[in-house]
Amino acid sequence: MSETLMTAIAVADGQTDAQALHPVQVARPHTRQGEVLIRVRAAGINRPDVLQRQGHYPPPAGAPQTLGLEVAGEVVVPAGRWEAGDRVCALLAGGGYAQYVAVDARQVLPLPEGYDFVQAAALPETMFTVYANVFEHGLLKAGERLLVHGATSGIGVMAIQMAKAAGAQVLATARGADKAAQARALGADIAVDTSAGGFAEAAREAGGIDVALDMVGASVFADTLSVLNPGGRIVYIAALGGGTLEVPVFELMRRQAVLTGSTLRPRPADEKARLAAEIERVVWPWLAQGKVRAHVDRTFPLDQAAAAHAHLEAGQHLGKVVLTVD
């Protein structure tokens, strides 16, 4: 192979299903000022990758057109605090399903002690998302109760652990008794199997909810609002159950409730750099103490990205699906 080319995963023109993913040869990225080049050893798979494959989540201007929002590997071209050979993980705007990626050095974090590349590649996207939405937008504090919808997803697994590490209580929802049991094993104080009934009664019995991290949206909005404590916050990061809410304004006023949400990928580099510094300060010690850890459900080689997406979309995973890169 030419030294200027690398293997990456592309989406076949006109196709949107998992089988549209296939390996191609593309130019190795060149770094700009302030960027490092990383030799990718593992790349995390996330729901936004699926949305991009389906044509619903285009990359921001200037980002690679190929998929992949998080990687772990070795620094090849250094910048900032990083030297060649450093073992790192990084949050990306795209391009992680490849052998090399260029990224702002400020969005790069050291591999946590005791972590391998696969485990570290499962961290950045979920960790940045949870920190920004639960602790910054949601303002979760010790002693409060967090409701996590979709407890065994990559985001859900991380949210449960980070909330517990911060001294909060967690009520988690999942579809199926096995998934509810997995949520309890992760540290959730209460886990509700929503295939057997609703979560609202359990939430009321527990004393209500202060913050809800919601990836579902419209189909659970009424029940989520009904169990929100005064001054409670509902934070949206997806809307798998419908993206249009019918909001009872007087109920919102009575509860002094806040509805908010955000996306991570389009944020400016300076904002992502700020988040990275905060996560290294706050969350990296939790990793060292074992309060938070990566949960990898399954790995696939890079050239089997199609199978990896199909596995994620089947919905039976616990935690993250990760690509390994030779």
C-alpha positions in Angstrom: 0.0 0.0 0.0 1.2 3.5 -0.8 2.4 5.4 2.3 -0.1 8.2 1.4 -3.1 5.9 1.4 -5.1 4.3 4.2 -8.1 2.1 4.6 -11.3 3.7 5.8 -15.0 2.8 5.8 -17.3 4.5 3.3 -21.0 4.4 2.7 -22.1 3.1 -0.8 -23.9 5.7 -2.9 -27.6 5.5 -2.7 -27.6 2.9 0.2 -28.6 3.4 3.8 -28.6 0.0 5.5 -25.7 -1.5 7.4 -24.5 -3.4 4.3 -23.8 0.0 2.7 -20.6 0.2 4.7 -17.5 -1.0 2.9 -13.7 -0.5 3.1 -12.1 1.9 0.6 -8.6 3.4 0.0 -8.4 7.1 0.7 -5.7 9.7 1.3 -4.1 9.7 4.7 -5.2 13.0 6.4 -2.7 15.9 6.7 -2.6 17.7 10.0 -3.2 21.4 10.3 -1.7 23.7 13.0 -2.6 22.4 16.4 -3.7 19.0 15.3 -2.2 15.6 16.0 -2.2 12.6 13.7 -3.3 9.4 15.5 -2.6 5.9 14.3 -6.0 4.4 15.1 -6.0 1.1 16.9 -9.7 1.0 17.9 -12.8 3.1 17.0 -16.1 3.3 19.0 -19.5 3.0 17.2 -22.3 5.3 18.2 -25.9 5.9 17.2 -25.0 9.1 15.4 -22.9 7.0 13.1 -26.0 5.0 12.2 -27.9 8.3 11.6 -25.1 9.6 9.3 -25.1 6.3 7.3 -28.9 6.7 6.9 -28.4 10.3 5.6 -29.9 12.0 8.7 -26.8 13.4 10.4 -24.4 15.1 8.0 -20.9 15.9 9.3 -20.1 19.6 10.2 -18.3 21.7 7.7 -14.7 20.8 7.4 -15.1 17.4 9.1 -14.2 14.1 7.3 -17.2 12.6 5.4 -16.4 9.1 6.8 -17.9 7.9 10.0 -16.5 7.7 13.5 -16.7 10.0 16.5 -14.1 8.5 18.8 -10.9 6.6 18.6 -7.9 5.3 20.6 -4.4 4.8 19.3 -0.9 6.2 19.1 0.3 9.8 18.3 2.2 9.8 15.0 2.5 13.6 14.4 2.7 15.5 17.7 1.2 18.8 18.6 0.4 20.7 21.9 1.2 18.5 24.9 1.4 15.3 23.0 4.6 13.5 21.8 5.0 10.8 19.1 4.2 7.4 20.6 1.8 8.7 23.3 -1.1 6.4 23.8 -4.3 8.4 23.6 -8.0 8.5 23.0 -9.9 11.3 21.3 -13.3 12.9 20.5 -13.7 13.5 16.7 -16.1 15.3 14.4 -15.8 12.4 12.0 -13.4 10.1 10.3 -12.7 7.5 13.1 -13.4 4.4 11.0 -10.0 4.6 9.5 -6.3 3.7 10.0 -5.4 7.4 10.7 -7.2 10.5 11.9 -6.2 14.1 12.4 -7.8 15.9 15.4 -7.3 19.1 17.4 -4.8 18.2 20.1 -7.0 19.7 22.8 -9.7 17.0 22.2 -7.2 14.3 22.9 -6.9 12.6 26.3 -4.4 10.1 27.7 -5.3 6.5 27.9 -6.5 5.8 31.4 -4.2 3.8 33.5 -4.7 0.1 32.9 -6.8 0.6 29.8 -6.2 -0.9 26.4 -7.1 0.7 23.1 -10.4 -1.1 22.8 -11.6 0.0 26.2 -10.4 3.6 25.7 -12.1 3.9 22.3 -15.4 3.3 24.1 -15.0 6.4 26.3 -14.9 9.8 24.6 -18.3 10.1 22.8 -20.4 8.8 25.7 -18.3 10.5 28.4 -18.4 13.9 26.7 -22.1 13.5 26.0 -23.0 12.5 29.5 -20.8 15.2 31.2 -22.2 18.0 29.0 -25.8 17.0 29.3 -26.2 15.5 32.7 -23.8 17.6 34.7 -23.7 20.9 32.8 -27.1 21.2 31.1 -28.9 19.0 33.7 -26.9 20.4 36.7 -27.1 17.0 38.5 -25.8 17.3 42.1 -25.0 14.8 44.8 -28.1 13.5 46.5 -30.4 14.2 43.5 -32.1 11.4 41.5 -31.3 10.9 37.8 -33.7 9.1 35.4 -31.9 7.4 32.6 -34.0 6.1 29.6 -32.2 3.4 27.6 -30.1 2.2 30.4 -28.0 -0.4 28.6 -27.0 1.7 25.6 -23.5 3.1 25.5 -24.8 6.5 26.8 -27.0 4.8 29.5 -24.2 2.6 30.8 -22.0 5.7 31.2 -24.7 7.9 32.6 -25.5 5.4 35.4 -21.9 5.1 36.4 -21.0 8.8 36.3 -24.1 9.8 38.2 -23.3 7.2 41.0 -19.7 8.4 41.1 -21.0 12.0 41.6 -23.1 10.8 44.6 -26.5 10.8 42.9 -29.2 8.2 42.9 -30.3 6.5 39.6 -33.6 5.2 38.3 -33.0 3.5 35.0 -35.5 2.1 32.4 -34.8 -0.7 29.9 -36.9 -3.0 27.8 -36.6 -6.5 29.2 -36.0 -8.1 32.5 -32.4 -9.0 31.6 -31.6 -5.5 30.6 -33.1 -4.1 33.8 -30.9 -6.6 35.8 -27.9 -5.4 33.9 -28.7 -1.8 34.8 -28.9 -2.7 38.5 -25.5 -4.5 38.2 -24.1 -1.3 36.8 -25.2 0.6 39.9 -28.7 1.8 39.2 -30.7 2.0 42.5 -33.9 1.1 40.7 -34.3 -0.4 37.2 -37.7 -0.8 35.6 -38.5 -3.2 32.8 -40.7 -1.1 30.6 -41.9 -4.0 28.6 -43.7 -5.2 31.7 -45.1 -1.8 32.7 -44.4 1.9 33.1 -41.8 3.6 35.2 -43.8 6.5 36.7 -45.1 4.6 39.7 -41.6 3.5 40.7 -40.3 7.0 40.2 -43.0 8.4 42.5 -42.4 5.8 45.2 -38.7 6.7 45.0 -39.4 10.4 45.7 -39.5 11.8 42.2 -36.9 12.7 39.6 -34.6 15.8 39.6 -33.0 15.2 36.2 -34.0 13.0 33.3 -31.6 12.1 30.5 -33.9 11.2 27.6 -33.0 9.6 24.3 -36.6 8.5 23.7 -38.6 11.7 23.5 -42.4 12.1 22.8 -43.5 8.6 23.8 -42.3 9.0 27.4 -42.6 12.8 27.8 -45.9 12.9 29.7 -44.8 10.3 32.2 -41.3 11.8 32.6 -42.8 15.3 33.3 -45.4 13.8 35.7 -42.6 12.5 38.0 -40.4 15.6 37.8 -39.7 17.3 41.2 -40.0 21.1 41.4 -37.2 22.7 39.5 -36.4 19.4 37.7 -34.7 19.2 34.4 -35.4 17.0 31.3 -32.4 16.9 29.0 -32.8 15.6 25.4 -30.0 14.0 23.4 -32.1 12.0 21.0 -35.8 11.3 20.1 -36.0 7.6 19.2 -39.7 7.6 20.3 -40.7 10.8 18.5 -39.3 14.3 18.2 -42.4 16.5 18.6 -43.7 17.2 22.1 -47.1 18.3 23.2 -46.2 20.4 26.3 -48.8 21.2 29.0 -47.5 24.7 29.7 -49.3 25.1 33.1 -47.9 21.8 34.3 -44.5 23.0 33.2 -45.0 26.2 35.2 -46.3 24.5 38.3 -43.2 22.2 38.4 -40.8 25.1 37.5 -39.5 22.5 35.0 -36.7 23.0 32.5 -36.7 21.3 29.1 -33.3 21.4 27.4 -31.0 19.4 25.3 -27.9 19.6 23.1 -25.8 18.0 20.4 -22.1 17.5 20.8 -20.7 17.1 17.3 -21.3 20.6 15.9 -19.8 22.4 18.9 -16.8 24.6 18.2 -13.3 23.2 18.8 -12.8 25.6 21.8 -15.9 24.3 23.5 -14.8 20.7 23.0 -11.4 21.6 24.3 -13.0 23.0 27.4 -15.1 19.8 27.9 -12.0 17.7 27.4 -10.1 19.5 30.2 -13.1 19.2 32.5 -13.5 15.5 31.8 -9.8 14.9 32.5 -10.1 16.8 35.7 -13.4 15.3 37.0 -13.9 11.9 35.3 -10.4 10.6 34.8 -10.0 10.2 38.6 -13.3 8.2 38.7 -11.7 5.8 36.1 -8.6 5.5 38.2 -10.7 4.7 41.3 -12.8 2.1 39.4 -16.0 4.1 40.0 -16.5 4.4 36.2 -15.3 1.9 33.6 -15.7 1.1 30.0 -18.2 -1.6 29.0 -17.5 -3.2 25.6 -20.1 -5.5 24.4 -18.3 -6.8 21.3 -15.5 -5.9 18.9 -15.4 -6.3 15.1 -12.4 -5.8 12.7 -12.6 -2.5 10.7 -13.5 -4.3 7.5 -16.5 -5.8 9.2 -18.1 -2.4 10.0 -21.3 -3.5 8.3 -21.7 -6.4 10.7 -20.9 -4.1 13.7 -23.6 -1.7 12.7 -26.1 -4.5 12.3 -25.2 -5.8 15.8 -25.7 -2.3 17.3 -29.1 -1.9 15.5 -30.3 -5.3 16.8 -30.4 -3.6 20.2 -29.2 -6.5 22.4 -25.8 -5.0 23.3 -24.7 -3.8 26.7 -22.4 -0.8 26.4 -20.3 -0.2 23.4 -19.5 -1.9 20.1 -15.9 -1.2 19.0 -14.0 -1.6 15.7 -10.4 -2.9 15.9 -8.0 -1.5 13.4 -4.8 -3.2 12.1 
